[in-house]
Amino acid sequence: MPAPLRKQEYYNYSYGTVKVYPNRQINKVKRSKKNPLVSILRFVFASVFLSAFSYLVAPQVYTDYFEPLILNHILNRNIKLDAGGYVSTYLNYVSNSELFGQNLIVPVNKHVKTVVPIITSGELTITKKQLETLFAKYPKLHASAYVWEYSNAKEVSINADEIFPAASIIKLPVLFELFRKIDRSEADGSNSTLLSKKLLYNSRNLTSGSGQLQYSPLNRLHSVDYLAKIMITHSDNSATNMLIEETGGKSAINSSMRSLGFDKIEINNRLPDLEGTNKISAKQIATLLYNLDNPNFLSDKSKITIKEYMANVENRSLLQAGLPPEAILIHKTGDIGKMLGDAGIVYAQNGRKYIVVILVKRPHNDYSARDMIREASKIIYNNINSGVDLN
């Protein structure tokens, strides 16, 4: 017959009480019930972690370690795993680099920059009709124009989505992409800014057309800051080609433009590109200018530097010639035989601000295109400065 249970006192330190328990149950500890919310959170965290590991880490592990070490070395099998193909079925479409005919995806930068589209609230009706009347006076010319006023978000759009030869206006996408690269390098903790980097100017970079660098001594080092400045202020073609190369080349810039939604901006040839193979549209160049003030696209430091370059463009014979002295214009012109254009942001005397892009296809070097752009600039400024169309 088993011995009867003897009761013993057990002091509960948690509550300062004395309880009586059978001596065989003294060492049993009550387990607290699990909080269901904690369990759910743990499950969610584990799921996210495993998903991220499978998507980002596992394919690289398979390719770098499992495939060569386990399959091919230890098991002596000639097996090739295409882990990237399992990660995304769209590898060939989203690749942003290429090496020996193979599409590649470089690591995604954690400092994501985005483009904000231009949102319009209506049309500058009177201004548009006046511009259409003006353009009709020049039957040999074919114009594209886009205007957007900041305070009322109203626009003028005339053939604005049509693709035109870019001429030197293509230097704006090059400039913006260069400064996006500068922002990324500084955000990644680089000790020195890319602007101070020295590039070698040699015979391979020398090119004809606009700019004075072609007449300077070869085999000299020039800072990126200097090259970017003369690319815009003097429209220097040699400096532009050096910066295209420094930014990653034509393909890299085109890929970046497409990823940002600028599918009508494309560099196909080194400058001067007298054939007009480089392409732009008035609306997309205007959108690029609109994002000059987008903090998620460019840093404040880059924005200030870009505006400084664009405020000192030497060619003042197009949009600037149609503005009064008190107006401020930051812009970039383009001039080849078949196309003349100007794109910029105007700060009017009354405090209003607007984007204007005018591109003109013309018979070779037809200077009536210059007169048309000047007259258009004057119409746009007078209407916006006086408040016409803005009520």
BAFI-231611 format. One record per residue (C-alpha): residue number from 1; residue in one letter; chain; x, y, z. Coordinates in steps of 0.05 Angstrom, whole numbers, plus 5000, padded with zeros to 4 digits. Example, Ala and Ser with C-alpha at 12.3 -4.5 7.8 and 13.67 -1.06 7.14 Angstrom:
BEGIN
PT  seq  type  mol     x     y     z
PT    1     a    A  5246  4910  5156
PT    2     s    A  5273  4979  5143
***
This chain:
BEGIN
PT  seq  type  mol     x     y     z
PT    1     m    A  5000  5000  5000
PT    2     p    A  5031  5066  4979
PT    3     a    A  5047  5117  5031
PT    4     p    A  4995  5171  5039
PT    5     l    A  5012  5239  5008
PT    6     r    A  5040  5287  5057
PT    7     k    A  5024  5360  5048
PT    8     q    A  5080  5410  5052
PT    9     e    A  5080  5485  5052
PT   10     y    A  5107  5518  4990
PT   11     y    A  5124  5591  4990
PT   12     n    A  5104  5627  4926
PT   13     y    A  5154  5683  4918
PT   14     s    A  5116  5715  4861
PT   15     y    A  5056  5732  4902
PT   16     g    A  5083  5728  4974
PT   17     t    A  5034  5674  4993
PT   18     v    A  5039  5606  5025
PT   19     k    A  5005  5547  4991
PT   20     v    A  5001  5474  5010
PT   21     y    A  5019  5423  4956
PT   22     p    A  5028  5347  4958
PT   23     n    A  5102  5332  4964
PT   24     r    A  5102  5293  4898
PT   25     q    A  5081  5356  4859
PT   26     i    A  5129  5406  4889
PT   27     n    A  5176  5405  4829
PT   28     k    A  5122  5411  4777
PT   29     v    A  5122  5479  4744
PT   30     k    A  5061  5508  4712
PT   31     r    A  5073  5530  4640
PT   32     s    A  5045  5597  4619
PT   33     k    A  4998  5596  4560
PT   34     k    A  5027  5622  4494
PT   35     n    A  5003  5689  4468
PT   36     p    A  4971  5675  4400
PT   37     l    A  4992  5744  4374
PT   38     v    A  5065  5728  4387
PT   39     s    A  5058  5663  4349
PT   40     i    A  5027  5698  4289
PT   41     l    A  5082  5751  4288
PT   42     r    A  5135  5697  4291
PT   43     f    A  5103  5660  4233
PT   44     v    A  5098  5724  4191
PT   45     f    A  5171  5742  4205
PT   46     a    A  5195  5672  4188
PT   47     s    A  5155  5672  4123
PT   48     v    A  5183  5739  4101
PT   49     f    A  5254  5718  4119
PT   50     l    A  5249  5652  4081
PT   51     s    A  5218  5686  4021
PT   52     a    A  5273  5739  4019
PT   53     f    A  5327  5686  4029
PT   54     s    A  5299  5643  3973
PT   55     y    A  5292  5702  3925
PT   56     l    A  5357  5739  3939
PT   57     v    A  5407  5692  3971
PT   58     a    A  5391  5621  3951
PT   59     p    A  5403  5628  3876
PT   60     q    A  5471  5658  3888
PT   61     v    A  5488  5602  3937
PT   62     y    A  5467  5550  3887
PT   63     t    A  5507  5581  3831
PT   64     d    A  5570  5597  3870
PT   65     y    A  5575  5538  3918
PT   66     f    A  5525  5482  3910
PT   67     e    A  5534  5474  3835
PT   68     p    A  5610  5475  3830
PT   69     l    A  5626  5443  3898
PT   70     i    A  5572  5391  3912
PT   71     l    A  5547  5372  3843
PT   72     n    A  5608  5377  3800
PT   73     h    A  5666  5366  3848
PT   74     i    A  5642  5316  3900
PT   75     l    A  5591  5280  3857
PT   76     n    A  5633  5288  3794
PT   77     r    A  5572  5308  3753
PT   78     n    A  5572  5360  3698
PT   79     i    A  5508  5394  3719
PT   80     k    A  5490  5466  3707
PT   81     l    A  5437  5501  3749
PT   82     d    A  5403  5562  3721
PT   83     a    A  5380  5591  3788
PT   84     g    A  5367  5658  3757
PT   85     g    A  5314  5628  3712
PT   86     y    A  5275  5604  3772
PT   87     v    A  5279  5671  3806
PT   88     s    A  5245  5709  3750
PT   89     t    A  5216  5689  3684
PT   90     y    A  5228  5759  3660
PT   91     l    A  5304  5759  3665
PT   92     n    A  5314  5776  3592
PT   93     y    A  5267  5836  3597
PT   94     v    A  5290  5869  3661
PT   95     s    A  5365  5859  3652
PT   96     n    A  5404  5924  3660
PT   97     s    A  5471  5900  3636
PT   98     e    A  5501  5853  3584
PT   99     l    A  5567  5815  3581
PT  100     f    A  5587  5772  3522
PT  101     g    A  5515  5766  3498
PT  102     q    A  5488  5745  3566
PT  103     n    A  5435  5787  3600
PT  104     l    A  5453  5806  3671
PT  105     i    A  5419  5839  3730
PT  106     v    A  5466  5880  3773
PT  107     p    A  5450  5885  3847
PT  108     v    A  5392  5931  3861
PT  109     n    A  5414  5996  3894
PT  110     k    A  5379  6008  3960
PT  111     h    A  5373  6082  3945
PT  112     v    A  5313  6078  3898
PT  113     k    A  5297  6141  3859
PT  114     t    A  5230  6152  3826
PT  115     v    A  5200  6198  3774
PT  116     v    A  5137  6238  3787
PT  117     p    A  5092  6247  3726
PT  118     i    A  5065  6315  3707
PT  119     i    A  4992  6321  3729
PT  120     t    A  4949  6372  3692
PT  121     s    A  4885  6406  3714
PT  122     g    A  4866  6433  3646
PT  123     e    A  4890  6469  3584
PT  124     l    A  4917  6538  3571
PT  125     t    A  4866  6546  3515
PT  126     i    A  4881  6616  3492
PT  127     t    A  4956  6604  3492
PT  128     k    A  4948  6539  3453
PT  129     k    A  4905  6573  3399
PT  130     q    A  4956  6629  3392
PT  131     l    A  5013  6580  3385
PT  132     e    A  4976  6539  3333
PT  133     t    A  4962  6603  3293
PT  134     l    A  5036  6621  3298
PT  135     f    A  5059  6552  3276
PT  136     a    A  5011  6554  3216
PT  137     k    A  5049  6616  3190
PT  138     y    A  5110  6572  3179
PT  139     p    A  5086  6516  3132
PT  140     k    A  5157  6490  3119
PT  141     l    A  5168  6477  3193
PT  142     h    A  5138  6423  3238
PT  143     a    A  5135  6442  3311
PT  144     s    A  5125  6405  3377
PT  145     a    A  5111  6444  3440
PT  146     y    A  5096  6430  3512
PT  147     v    A  5082  6482  3566
PT  148     w    A  5063  6469  3639
PT  149     e    A  5048  6524  3690
PT  150     y    A  5062  6508  3763
PT  151     s    A  5010  6547  3802
PT  152     n    A  4949  6523  3763
PT  153     a    A  4978  6459  3733
PT  154     k    A  4951  6476  3664
PT  155     e    A  4985  6456  3600
PT  156     v    A  4994  6467  3526
PT  157     s    A  5008  6404  3486
PT  158     i    A  5020  6407  3411
PT  159     n    A  5051  6344  3381
PT  160     a    A  5084  6336  3449
PT  161     d    A  5089  6260  3447
PT  162     e    A  5120  6258  3377
PT  163     i    A  5192  6235  3373
PT  164     f    A  5241  6287  3348
PT  165     p    A  5316  6288  3334
PT  166     a    A  5348  6309  3400
PT  167     a    A  5408  6350  3378
PT  168     s    A  5443  6378  3440
PT  169     i    A  5381  6373  3483
PT  170     i    A  5401  6301  3493
PT  171     k    A  5454  6330  3540
PT  172     l    A  5399  6340  3593
PT  173     p    A  5386  6265  3602
PT  174     v    A  5461  6254  3605
PT  175     l    A  5468  6308  3658
PT  176     f    A  5411  6282  3700
PT  177     e    A  5436  6210  3697
PT  178     l    A  5506  6233  3716
PT  179     f    A  5480  6267  3778
PT  180     r    A  5437  6208  3796
PT  181     k    A  5501  6167  3795
PT  182     i    A  5535  6220  3839
PT  183     d    A  5478  6217  3889
PT  184     r    A  5482  6141  3892
PT  185     s    A  5557  6142  3904
PT  186     e    A  5551  6192  3960
PT  187     a    A  5493  6155  3991
PT  188     d    A  5534  6091  3991
PT  189     g    A  5587  6126  4034
PT  190     s    A  5639  6146  3983
PT  191     n    A  5692  6189  4014
PT  192     s    A  5697  6237  3954
PT  193     t    A  5645  6262  3906
PT  194     l    A  5646  6239  3834
PT  195     l    A  5646  6312  3813
PT  196     s    A  5719  6318  3833
PT  197     k    A  5740  6256  3795
PT  198     k    A  5791  6270  3739
PT  199     l    A  5780  6242  3669
PT  200     l    A  5832  6238  3615
PT  201     y    A  5818  6278  3552
PT  202     n    A  5853  6245  3493
PT  203     s    A  5846  6236  3417
PT  204     r    A  5792  6184  3427
PT  205     n    A  5747  6235  3461
PT  206     l    A  5761  6292  3412
PT  207     t    A  5701  6307  3369
PT  208     s    A  5677  6363  3323
PT  209     g    A  5618  6409  3330
PT  210     s    A  5602  6455  3387
PT  211     g    A  5649  6467  3446
PT  212     q    A  5720  6490  3457
PT  213     l    A  5750  6427  3489
PT  214     q    A  5766  6400  3419
PT  215     y    A  5817  6456  3412
PT  216     s    A  5851  6445  3479
PT  217     p    A  5914  6403  3489
PT  218     l    A  5906  6328  3490
PT  219     n    A  5924  6281  3547
PT  220     r    A  5901  6329  3600
PT  221     l    A  5859  6312  3661
PT  222     h    A  5793  6349  3672
PT  223     s    A  5745  6343  3730
PT  224     v    A  5675  6315  3720
PT  225     d    A  5649  6381  3748
PT  226     y    A  5685  6420  3693
PT  227     l    A  5663  6373  3638
PT  228     a    A  5590  6374  3661
PT  229     k    A  5592  6450  3665
PT  230     i    A  5618  6460  3594
PT  231     m    A  5572  6405  3568
PT  232     i    A  5513  6450  3586
PT  233     t    A  5539  6521  3584
PT  234     h    A  5581  6513  3520
PT  235     s    A  5544  6452  3493
PT  236     d    A  5612  6418  3488
PT  237     n    A  5608  6353  3448
PT  238     s    A  5675  6325  3470
PT  239     a    A  5658  6334  3543
PT  240     t    A  5590  6302  3531
PT  241     n    A  5620  6239  3500
PT  242     m    A  5668  6233  3559
PT  243     l    A  5610  6238  3608
PT  244     i    A  5567  6188  3570
PT  245     e    A  5625  6139  3577
PT  246     e    A  5635  6156  3651
PT  247     t    A  5561  6146  3665
PT  248     g    A  5562  6076  3637
PT  249     g    A  5553  6086  3562
PT  250     k    A  5495  6095  3515
PT  251     s    A  5462  6028  3533
PT  252     a    A  5465  6042  3608
PT  253     i    A  5434  6111  3601
PT  254     n    A  5380  6085  3554
PT  255     s    A  5364  6029  3602
PT  256     s    A  5358  6078  3660
PT  257     m    A  5313  6124  3619
PT  258     r    A  5267  6066  3601
PT  259     s    A  5264  6044  3674
PT  260     l    A  5242  6114  3693
PT  261     g    A  5188  6114  3640
PT  262     f    A  5225  6157  3588
PT  263     d    A  5217  6109  3529
PT  264     k    A  5223  6165  3478
PT  265     i    A  5290  6189  3502
PT  266     e    A  5346  6150  3469
PT  267     i    A  5420  6158  3454
PT  268     n    A  5440  6121  3391
PT  269     n    A  5503  6157  3370
PT  270     r    A  5561  6197  3398
PT  271     l    A  5556  6272  3389
PT  272     p    A  5552  6314  3347
PT  273     d    A  5501  6265  3316
PT  274     l    A  5487  6310  3256
PT  275     e    A  5442  6256  3227
PT  276     g    A  5393  6264  3285
PT  277     t    A  5392  6191  3308
PT  278     n    A  5387  6210  3382
PT  279     k    A  5314  6218  3401
PT  280     i    A  5270  6257  3450
PT  281     s    A  5199  6281  3457
PT  282     a    A  5177  6349  3484
PT  283     k    A  5132  6319  3538
PT  284     q    A  5185  6272  3565
PT  285     i    A  5239  6326  3567
PT  286     a    A  5188  6370  3603
PT  287     t    A  5176  6313  3653
PT  288     l    A  5250  6306  3664
PT  289     l    A  5254  6381  3679
PT  290     y    A  5193  6375  3725
PT  291     n    A  5231  6324  3767
PT  292     l    A  5288  6372  3778
PT  293     d    A  5251  6392  3841
PT  294     n    A  5233  6321  3861
PT  295     p    A  5271  6303  3925
PT  296     n    A  5262  6229  3910
PT  297     f    A  5298  6238  3843
PT  298     l    A  5357  6284  3857
PT  299     s    A  5389  6310  3921
PT  300     d    A  5386  6383  3939
PT  301     k    A  5460  6390  3925
PT  302     s    A  5454  6360  3855
PT  303     k    A  5392  6402  3840
PT  304     i    A  5429  6467  3857
PT  305     t    A  5489  6448  3815
PT  306     i    A  5446  6429  3755
PT  307     k    A  5407  6495  3759
PT  308     e    A  5472  6533  3762
PT  309     y    A  5496  6500  3698
PT  310     m    A  5430  6512  3662
PT  311     a    A  5426  6585  3684
PT  312     n    A  5491  6600  3648
PT  313     v    A  5478  6572  3578
PT  314     e    A  5513  6616  3527
PT  315     n    A  5462  6608  3472
PT  316     r    A  5409  6660  3487
PT  317     s    A  5380  6666  3417
PT  318     l    A  5318  6622  3424
PT  319     l    A  5272  6621  3485
PT  320     q    A  5313  6674  3520
PT  321     a    A  5305  6722  3462
PT  322     g    A  5229  6722  3472
PT  323     l    A  5233  6739  3546
PT  324     p    A  5239  6807  3580
PT  325     p    A  5304  6822  3618
PT  326     e    A  5272  6810  3686
PT  327     a    A  5252  6738  3670
PT  328     i    A  5299  6682  3691
PT  329     l    A  5310  6621  3646
PT  330     i    A  5347  6557  3661
PT  331     h    A  5350  6515  3597
PT  332     k    A  5388  6475  3544
PT  333     t    A  5386  6488  3469
PT  334     g    A  5394  6440  3411
PT  335     d    A  5416  6457  3340
PT  336     i    A  5430  6411  3281
PT  337     g    A  5412  6421  3208
PT  338     k    A  5345  6386  3212
PT  339     m    A  5322  6407  3282
PT  340     l    A  5325  6469  3326
PT  341     g    A  5298  6469  3397
PT  342     d    A  5301  6496  3468
PT  343     a    A  5278  6467  3534
PT  344     g    A  5276  6499  3602
PT  345     i    A  5241  6529  3662
PT  346     v    A  5220  6603  3663
PT  347     y    A  5212  6644  3726
PT  348     a    A  5166  6702  3709
PT  349     q    A  5167  6772  3739
PT  350     n    A  5102  6761  3777
PT  351     g    A  5129  6699  3812
PT  352     r    A  5097  6648  3766
PT  353     k    A  5138  6591  3739
PT  354     y    A  5130  6546  3679
PT  355     i    A  5164  6492  3638
PT  356     v    A  5170  6502  3563
PT  357     v    A  5198  6456  3510
PT  358     i    A  5195  6475  3436
PT  359     l    A  5225  6430  3382
PT  360     v    A  5223  6447  3308
PT  361     k    A  5238  6401  3248
PT  362     r    A  5261  6444  3190
PT  363     p    A  5294  6445  3122
PT  364     h    A  5369  6443  3131
PT  365     n    A  5390  6503  3174
PT  366     d    A  5326  6542  3160
PT  367     y    A  5333  6601  3207
PT  368     s    A  5258  6616  3206
PT  369     a    A  5255  6563  3260
PT  370     r    A  5293  6610  3306
PT  371     d    A  5243  6666  3293
PT  372     m    A  5184  6619  3307
PT  373     i    A  5214  6597  3374
PT  374     r    A  5226  6669  3395
PT  375     e    A  5155  6689  3379
PT  376     a    A  5126  6628  3414
PT  377     s    A  5167  6643  3476
PT  378     k    A  5141  6715  3477
PT  379     i    A  5068  6692  3471
PT  380     i    A  5075  6641  3527
PT  381     y    A  5109  6689  3574
PT  382     n    A  5061  6747  3563
PT  383     n    A  5000  6703  3574
PT  384     i    A  5026  6670  3637
PT  385     n    A  5054  6734  3666
PT  386     s    A  4988  6771  3655
PT  387     g    A  4946  6714  3680
PT  388     v    A  4912  6697  3614
PT  389     d    A  4884  6625  3616
PT  390     l    A  4899  6618  3690
PT  391     n    A  4830  6637  3717
***
